[in-house]
Amino acid sequence: MQKVAGPWKEAWRGFRKSKVAVVGMGIVIFFILLAIFGPLLTPQGINEQNLSQRLMPPSSSNWMGTDDFGRDILSRVVYGARISLWVGFLAVIGSVVVGSILGILAGYYGRWVDTIISRIFDIMLAFPSILLAIAVVSVLGPSLRNALIAIAIINVPNFGRLIRSKVLSIKEDEYIMSAKAIGMKDNRILVSHILPNSMAPVIVQGTLAIATAIIEAAALGFLGLGAQAPSPEWGKMLADSRSYLTNAPWTMIFPGVAIMLTVLGFNLMGDGLRDALDPRMKS
């Protein structure tokens, strides 16, 4: 008798069939390893200044050149991976937790609970995300921590509405009705049945949201509302190198390439997860 593969094992098989998704996962793993071990291998300290070597082009001693303070750009880009990934993962985790709780409550209980929560989501989604993030950071004050909080807040409606729609589609299924019929309490139904069966789209959206969070953190850093000097955050590095674009373009190119590759990796991996977890994509 042939053993039937579980849904997650089957999803992994489908994911591996997409070469583009595997490439994206490889890029993500590379930057995660870079964030963990890279700072141990960098040639210089991230804030080690040498004004006699300022704005030097890439060379054998400084593979990505130096910035306007003579700091090694390679060391700062590598350490910046730790900051960007930290912001991306924590912001999305916060958004998923809060958004899932609100979305489950709105979808399962409906009526006035759904109305209040949905209207809050609608109000938040009425504003462009970056403008809402700027408003939140302006209230809390410019810092990397407050930028992380702002990014988490602005992504809550996306996960909340996603979970709500999923709950609305499964709460009338037979196994949910059976659980209610045997007297199972609502909190147990939500934790044991509703939440596990709503996670597939959240995983996909979460992967894509990490890429968005990294871009938003870089945008806030570029505007001076995120990470503050001398933090080697990629957006802040781009902002600091604007004045040297013509005579020292490497100061802007390498942080920009790091942002582009990281976001590309998460987007490719998210697309692969979406195809692997979506039953409609299965042949």
C-alpha positions in Angstrom: 0.0 0.0 0.0 1.5 3.3 -1.1 2.0 5.8 1.7 0.3 9.1 1.2 2.5 12.2 1.7 1.3 14.8 4.2 0.2 18.2 3.0 3.5 19.9 4.1 5.7 17.3 2.5 3.7 17.5 -0.7 4.0 21.3 -0.6 7.8 20.9 -0.2 7.9 18.7 -3.2 6.0 21.3 -5.2 8.3 24.0 -4.0 11.4 22.2 -5.1 10.0 21.8 -8.6 10.2 25.6 -9.1 13.8 26.5 -9.9 13.1 30.2 -9.4 11.7 29.6 -5.9 14.8 27.5 -5.0 17.0 30.3 -6.2 15.1 32.7 -4.1 15.4 30.4 -1.0 19.2 30.2 -1.7 19.5 34.0 -1.7 17.5 34.2 1.5 19.7 31.5 3.2 22.8 33.3 2.0 21.8 36.6 3.6 20.7 34.9 6.8 24.1 33.2 7.1 25.7 36.5 6.2 23.8 38.2 9.0 24.7 35.4 11.5 28.4 34.8 10.7 29.4 37.7 8.4 30.3 40.2 11.1 32.8 37.6 12.5 34.6 37.5 9.2 34.6 41.2 8.1 38.1 42.8 7.8 37.3 46.0 9.8 35.0 47.3 12.5 31.7 48.8 11.2 32.6 52.2 12.7 36.4 52.1 12.4 37.3 55.4 10.7 40.3 56.2 8.6 39.9 59.7 7.1 43.1 59.3 5.1 41.3 56.5 3.2 38.0 58.2 2.7 36.0 57.6 -0.5 38.5 55.0 -1.8 37.3 52.8 -4.7 37.0 49.0 -4.3 40.4 47.4 -3.9 42.1 44.3 -2.6 42.1 45.8 0.9 38.6 47.2 0.7 36.5 45.0 -1.6 33.6 47.5 -1.7 35.6 50.7 -1.1 35.2 53.1 1.7 32.7 55.8 2.6 33.1 59.5 3.5 34.6 58.6 6.9 36.9 56.0 5.6 34.9 53.1 6.9 34.9 49.8 5.1 31.7 49.5 3.1 31.9 45.7 3.0 31.9 45.5 6.8 28.9 47.8 7.0 26.9 46.1 4.3 27.4 42.7 5.9 26.4 44.0 9.4 23.5 45.8 7.8 22.1 42.5 6.7 21.6 41.6 10.4 19.7 44.9 11.0 17.5 44.6 7.9 16.6 40.9 8.5 16.0 41.6 12.2 13.6 44.4 11.4 11.9 42.4 8.6 11.3 39.2 10.7 10.3 40.9 14.0 8.0 43.4 12.2 6.2 40.6 10.3 6.0 38.3 13.4 4.3 41.2 15.3 1.9 41.9 12.4 1.0 38.2 12.0 0.3 37.8 15.8 -1.9 40.9 16.1 -3.5 40.6 12.7 -4.3 36.9 13.2 -6.0 37.5 16.5 -8.1 40.4 15.2 -8.9 38.5 11.9 -10.0 35.3 13.7 -12.2 37.3 16.1 -13.7 39.3 13.2 -14.3 36.2 11.0 -15.5 33.8 13.7 -17.8 36.0 15.8 -19.0 38.4 13.0 -21.7 40.9 13.8 -20.5 44.0 15.7 -17.1 42.5 16.4 -16.5 42.1 12.7 -17.9 45.6 12.0 -15.6 47.3 14.4 -12.4 45.4 13.5 -13.1 45.7 9.7 -13.7 49.4 9.9 -10.4 49.9 11.7 -8.7 47.9 9.0 -10.4 50.0 6.3 -9.3 53.2 7.9 -5.6 52.0 8.1 -5.7 50.8 4.5 -7.0 54.1 3.3 -3.6 55.6 3.8 -0.5 54.7 1.8 1.6 52.4 4.0 4.7 54.5 3.9 2.8 57.7 4.9 1.2 55.8 7.8 4.6 54.5 8.9 6.0 58.1 8.8 3.1 59.3 10.9 3.7 56.6 13.5 7.4 57.2 13.7 6.8 61.0 13.9 4.7 60.4 17.0 7.0 57.8 18.6 10.3 59.5 17.5 12.9 58.5 14.9 14.7 55.3 15.8 15.2 51.8 14.5 12.9 50.3 17.2 10.1 52.8 16.5 10.5 52.1 12.8 10.1 48.4 13.5 6.9 49.2 15.5 5.5 51.4 12.7 6.2 48.7 10.1 4.5 46.1 12.2 1.4 48.3 12.8 0.9 49.2 9.1 1.0 45.5 8.1 -1.6 44.3 10.6 -4.6 45.0 8.4 -3.1 42.9 5.6 -2.9 39.8 7.8 -6.1 40.6 9.6 -8.2 40.7 6.4 -6.4 37.6 5.0 -7.2 35.6 8.2 -10.7 36.9 8.3 -11.5 35.8 4.8 -10.1 32.4 5.5 -12.0 32.0 8.7 -15.3 33.0 6.9 -14.7 30.3 4.4 -14.0 27.4 6.8 -16.1 28.2 9.9 -19.2 26.6 8.3 -17.3 23.4 7.3 -18.7 20.2 8.7 -15.8 19.5 11.1 -16.3 22.9 12.7 -20.0 22.3 13.0 -19.3 18.9 14.5 -17.0 20.4 17.1 -19.7 22.9 18.1 -22.3 20.1 18.2 -20.2 18.0 20.7 -19.9 21.1 23.0 -16.3 22.1 22.2 -15.6 25.6 23.5 -15.0 28.5 21.1 -11.4 29.1 22.3 -10.5 25.5 21.7 -12.1 25.5 18.2 -10.2 28.6 17.3 -6.8 27.3 18.5 -7.2 23.6 17.4 -9.1 23.9 14.2 -9.5 27.5 12.8 -5.9 28.7 13.3 -4.0 25.7 11.9 -6.2 25.6 8.8 -5.7 29.3 8.2 -1.9 29.3 8.3 -1.0 28.4 4.6 -1.9 31.8 3.2 -0.3 33.6 6.2 3.0 31.8 5.5 3.0 33.0 1.9 1.9 36.5 2.8 4.5 36.6 5.6 7.3 35.7 3.3 6.3 38.5 0.9 5.8 40.9 3.8 9.3 40.5 5.0 10.5 41.8 1.7 8.1 44.8 2.0 9.2 45.4 5.6 12.9 45.5 4.5 12.0 48.1 1.9 10.0 50.1 4.3 12.7 50.1 6.9 15.2 51.2 4.3 12.8 54.0 3.2 12.4 55.2 6.8 16.2 55.1 7.3 16.7 57.0 4.0 14.3 59.7 5.3 16.1 59.9 8.6 13.2 58.4 10.6 14.6 54.9 11.0 18.1 53.8 12.1 20.3 56.7 13.2 24.0 57.3 12.6 26.4 55.5 12.9 24.2 52.4 12.5 25.1 50.6 9.2 21.4 50.2 8.1 21.2 49.9 4.3 18.6 52.8 3.9 20.7 55.1 6.1 23.8 54.2 4.1 22.0 55.2 0.9 21.0 58.5 2.5 24.5 59.2 3.6 26.0 58.5 0.2 23.7 60.8 -1.8 26.2 63.6 -2.0 28.9 61.2 -3.4 26.9 59.6 -6.2 28.9 61.1 -9.0 32.4 60.9 -7.6 32.1 57.7 -5.4 29.1 55.7 -6.7 30.2 52.6 -4.9 29.0 54.1 -1.6 25.5 53.9 -2.9 25.7 50.9 -5.3 26.6 48.2 -2.8 23.9 48.9 -0.1 21.4 49.3 -3.0 22.3 45.9 -4.5 22.1 44.3 -1.0 18.5 45.6 -0.6 17.6 44.5 -4.2 18.9 41.0 -3.8 17.4 40.4 -0.3 13.9 41.6 -1.5 14.2 39.6 -4.7 15.1 36.5 -2.7 12.0 36.8 -0.4 9.7 37.6 -3.3 10.9 34.6 -5.4 10.6 32.3 -2.4 7.1 33.7 -1.6 5.9 33.1 -5.1 7.1 29.5 -4.9 5.4 29.0 -1.6 2.2 30.4 -3.0 2.2 28.0 -5.9 3.2 25.1 -3.7 0.5 25.7 -1.0 -2.3 26.7 -3.4 -4.4 23.6 -4.3 -5.5 25.3 -7.5 -1.9 25.3 -8.8 -1.6 21.5 -8.3 -1.9 19.4 -11.5 
